[in-house]
């Protein structure tokens, strides 16, 4: 999905650094962090939205001072995934 956002010129002037892709990624990360903080996204959904593995999502949340909300189901799923990977 593509979303177009109108922002004030003063703010836009601050965002002219980096590529369009980098700026889009920053907005996506900010949106995901906000939704996570509001309890609307799980750790797994953060990873899915950002194209990260579960462990990368944990690190991303840690790096942004957002404590993960790992549910027991997510933890068990990750253990099962690890078992499957080591068995291959």
Buried (B, 14 or more C-beta within 10 A) or exposed (E): EEEEEEEEEEEEEEEEEEEEEEBBBEEBBEBBBEBBEEEEBBBBBBBBBBEBEBEEBBEBBEEBEBEBBBEEEBEEEBEEEEEEEEEE
